[in-house]
C-alpha cells in the first residue's frame, strides 16, 4: 500500500479542505459529519482490529459500510432517518474522494450506490394558538430569566428560526423601529433577514434594556453570559411546558422544542396562504 491510500490524510483533507474551506459548511454540519466518522472509526477498529491511523482506503468498502449502518440501527437503536443522515455524510466523503482517487472508481461507485432507507414520514406536529399563549405566559417575568425566556419563546414562535440561529443571534443582529427585523446566518451559511411583528419587536426592545451579561453580545445568553446550549434550551422549554400544561391540559405529553415552534410558525403561514407545499423540516 502507498501512503496516498491511507485513510487518515484523506479524512483530514475532506474536513479541512472540502467542508471548511471550499464549501464553508455550517458548524452543525461539521459536528454531524465528525460524529458519523467517529462512530465509524470505532466500528472499524472493532471489526478489522486496526486503529484509525492504520486504516487504508481500500478497506473501506461497501460491505463494511452496510454492516456499520446495520450496527447503528440494530445495536445502537438509531432511527431510519438518523441512519440515512450517517449515510449522507459517508456519501459526501466518497464523492470528494472520487476526484482524489480515480483509480478506485469501482470501489467508490459501489459505496455511492448504497441506497437510503425508505421510512414513513410522521405528521408535522405543531402547537395550537391557546397552547402558544399558555407557553408564552408560563415564564415568570418578574425575574431576569423569566423575561429572557418569554422573549426567546416569542421570537422563536414568531420568526421560525432554527435553534442554532436563535441561540447565536446577537444584539447587533436586531434592527428595531420601522421595518423591524433580525439578521441571521442559517443553514448553508446563508444570511437572511426575518421580519419582526410589532409585539415581538416591543418585547425585544424592552429586553435590550436589560443589563447585559458576559461580553454583552448575545441576545439570549445564559447566566454566565455565554451562548445557550442545546441542553439549556431543552431544559428551559420543558420547564415552561410543564407550567403551561397546568392551564392548558392539551400540552400534557407534548414535547416542546424550537423545532416544534418552527413548525407552528410555518403552519400559521400556510393557513394564511403565505406559501404552499410541505413544511420544511
Helices and strands as residue ranges (DSSP letters): G 3-5, H 7-13, I 14-22, H 27-48, G 52-54, G 57-59, H 62-74, H 80-100, G 102-104, H 105-112, H 129-138, H 144-159, H 163-168, G 171-173, E 174-175, E 181-185, G 187-189, E 191-195, H 198-208, H 230-245, G 249-251, H 258-271
